[in-house]
Amino acid sequence: MEFENFTAAHQTGHNSGVIHSGIYYTPGSLKARLCVRGSTLCYQYCDQKGISYKQCGKLIVAVDHSEIPRLQALYERGLQNNVRGLRIINAQQIREKEPYCRGVMAIDSPYTGIVNYTQVSEAYKNDFRDAGGSVLTDFEVTDIEMVKESPAGSEGGIEYPIVIRNTKSEEVHCKYVVTCAGLFSDRLSQASGCSPEPRIVPFRGDYLVLKPEKCYLVKGNIYPVPNPRFPFLGFHFTPRMDGSVWLGPNAVLAFKREGYKLFDFNARDFFEAITYSGLRKLVLKNLSYGIGEIYRACFLSAQVKGLQKFVPELSVSDVQRGPSGVRAQALDRDGNLVDDFVFDGGSGDLASRILHVRNAPSPAATSSLAIAEMIASEVEQRFGL
């Protein structure tokens, strides 16, 4: 069931398109394991389906010597995660790979790539239909519950004891349910009696785009060394399959769960976010970072100044405002970003028949086939299939 009229309408269709290698994530975590395996499966799947991709690589660049210890620690983490092909390169080698990029040291991740995930999503949908499944679009779920009586025409007890209703009062009866609702995963989980935690708080990421005549400045992905004090990865340079280059994104609170534009607003989404103790604590812990993000979102020159640390030739006249995405950020009540996958079945009668994927954080697109393997295994165990 799909809320919109087409697939990949939200996070999948608005992400950067990067096939991640798995270098960033805590060794042994689900994110690390699923990303490394998912990356391999993604390339194999694209080859099988004839979906174009580019294995253009990524440089994680230290622009000054103070960042080198963090860069080396990140390199060691990547090795622990069994990321293929990693190497440390010097300033000269950086220029050989990215002639316009400047840095003192970098991690070269050659198996990082790019793809159009909307095409991948369409292929998944076609595979599902070919296997005998049906895809219902324009189906906004409002309620999930156990039925008390057999649906009309059924025999021999309740074969499909779960009823799912939408905003049009249409019903679908099911034996088992698996949900992965992204920006609305918390609300859908609560609709079946699960805990309100963790809460989804939407963060909008705005991209800049290099003007076509300036795309020669970037060949592959260029990322900063992440600062562990702050929750997001920071501005980066991302080539796209259509030949464009995206710069960003920033991270600011969205006033609507699908709020891709600056003035998009939904009263319920907004008040749920600002009254949540987890968001208030997150803001207080990262106040200077948050103010900086808002400032950069308002002033193009401030964003470009940060990007010039990596590509000094870049100027404000070389960029224009581009698309935006909204990240479904799961938060706990203490203001901590929930950084790994969360599964929930709730309690009561539904618990043995429903599985909610409540948090599927980045790099979920890269990891999607590995996630599918894990969910299938979880379903078999949980439902006794």
Protein Blocks (a to p, Z undefined) as FASTA:
>chain_A
ZZblbehklmmmmmnoiacehlmpcghiaklmmmmmmmmmmmmmmmmnopacddebpadd
dfbfklmmmmmmmmmmmmmnopghiacddfklmmmmmmmbccfbdcddfkbccddfklmm
mmmmmmmmmnopacdehiacfbdcddfbdcehiaeijfblcccddfkopacddfbdcdde
hjmmmmmmmmnopafbdcddddddddddddfklmmmpmbdcdddddfkbmbebjaddddf
kopacedddddddfbfklmbfklccfklmmmmmmpmklmmmmmmmmmmmmmmmmmmmmmk
lmmmmmmmmmmmbcfklpccdddddddddddfkopacfbdcddebeajllmmcccdfbcc
dffklmmmmmmmmmmmmmmmmnoZZ
